[in-house]
Amino acid sequence: MKKNKKFGLSAILLLVAVLVGCSNDDDVVKTRAGQSLYVVARQSADAPIQYKAEMPLFSLSNIKSFNTATGEMELENVIIDTHLFYDYGCQYRVYFYDDDDLLFDALAVSFFSSKGYWNQLTFQCDFFGPGDEWDASKSRFYLLYGYPGTIIGDESIQELIQKNAAGMDRFLEILRQAGKIVNAE
């Protein structure tokens, strides 16, 4: 009886060790290693098209600039899977982190979207490249409230802006310290 208990306990410990070891996505670990600011996309569990549960996107070193006036974020040395921006089917949200602290999240939207999102912070892309992946430096990205636009005075947007204020301030401070803020229209 004691041998069976020891064997059972050993099997459970081995299974736990294997599961914990397999739960780390190597790409995500590489993206996060040594980065204070990093961004990942997570797919909604109820998305009609299941693709990848989580995709690492970029880190502070990949942000060339962020325009506070227009919300445009210029990225460099990044290859992004186009499934992130498929209009309805994949349903991804983009999560912005400082170390392990979630700053805010945004809905991934392409400029080809036929649906409006007036009460969301959105991470928008203007271009789908050929194939499943494309060089993000050839695209324009925007971090904006609403798609294709929104009424800033709207009560739901004001609540969302207040909810995201602390995280957005921290995000902008990280970019400011790294010299990546531009204010030109």
C-alpha angles and dihedrals in degrees: 000000000000091000091054091050092049091047092048092048091047091049092051092048091048091049092049091049091050093047093048091048092050096046094075113086106217093217092053091048091051091049093049099041109112094349123124093188120042137151131215133177122223125195121229111252090228096050111137091229114046111207119145121348092214135011126188108228115177146318137220091279090060095054108094094180145339120211109212092194097054102021091236116152116197113206130194135191092015130128112197127195107239091219085080090073102038102135107239110343104071101033104200129182120202117223122204115205137186103203101312096333116106108228098183142312133231137195114252109236132170125212086246091067114127092195126080124226108194099162101046139087101236135201101209131194125196100202143045111204123211115281128009097304134037140180105267092208087076092057136068120233128194134193104205142149107251136359130269083000139313144214104251091202091060111118095230091052091048090053091049092048090051092046091053097038099100094044093044091050090052091047092052092046091053090050092045092052090049091051094242101123120107124176103193120126 
